[in-house]
Amino acid sequence: MKPMEHPKNMLWYLQEVQSETCQCGGWKRSSLSFCYSCFLRLPHELREALYRTMGHGFEEAYDAASKYLIEGEVKP
């Protein structure tokens, strides 16, 4: 799989993952995308997609998961 360019800086995603604050404001473990509660709210397909590596689909998966958690929907 070829690494994809993404409009957000890869450093931004790295900082989000390394942070101990989830987008909901709750605590999350550094190295995880979201806190456990938010992660459980995601559909199975999005949970699985968050295990992709940066440059190989993680960024898109993170954006889709964030959108789902905020808006309650996912659009391809």
Buried (B, 14 or more C-beta within 10 A) or exposed (E): EEEEEBEEEBEEBEEBBEBEEBBBEEEBEEEBBBBEEBBEBBEEEBBEBBEBEBBEBBBEBBBBBBBBBEEEEEEE
